């Protein structure tokens, strides 16, 4: 089982649970047509070819693929149960429930939401390789999720944890070449993470410092880049570490990294 660095367990679990519980709880069943009209019903089911059967007060209506943008069933009880199991660290049981939802609610929105949740459970479990596989299944079943940047960053973190460094490096090169400045800065930090994971401390420090220098205008990523650079220099017994810790405290006093940096100066 591949292990990966992630936030403190309870915090990470809380983030996951919040995302899962907020995944949606719209009442009853409904269809959003291709003309963006919402039609509510009392029951909904999907055929294997994607045809949606919606029961309304006026009777049964059918919608074929191309005639609807979205079809949504009532929130399955298994979604909340899976979240509770994840909180209780019953990860395999949570995964099984979510896999079941992904199959039974195909075309009914909750299949996608279950597949979004699945890799998060794998990450909570510490199984980065399983998370990578789950993300790739998500991208195949729901190509639109590839456009979600936070999903993409979580996928990249899973690649890092699974030690799939060559694949991740290829992805990061593309982000740096084509992505926004903010995403390019995050990619440059992750390049350093790849080196750090392989105990190439000096090379990691250089990548972190490249982020500090080349992406100075991206203030949101600076505390992380500085902190990782300082920690790398400290491992190398380089005196620059203390100067960087001080820079974090002076320039980013409210950042989460500042508390740890204060203890170093």
Secondary structure as UniProt FT lines:
FT   HELIX           9..21
FT   TURN            22..23
FT   STRAND          29..33
FT   TURN            34..35
FT   STRAND          38..41
FT   STRAND          43..46
FT   TURN            48..49
FT   STRAND          52..56
FT   TURN            57..58
FT   STRAND          59..63
FT   TURN            65..66
FT   STRAND          68..72
FT   HELIX           77..87
FT   TURN            88..89
FT   HELIX           91..104
FT   TURN            105..107
FT   HELIX           110..125
FT   HELIX           128..141
FT   HELIX           143..147
FT   HELIX           149..161
FT   TURN            162..163
FT   HELIX           165..178
FT   HELIX           181..197
FT   TURN            198..199
FT   HELIX           201..214
FT   TURN            215..217
FT   HELIX           219..235
FT   TURN            236..237
FT   HELIX           240..251
FT   TURN            253..254
FT   HELIX           256..262
FT   TURN            263..264
//
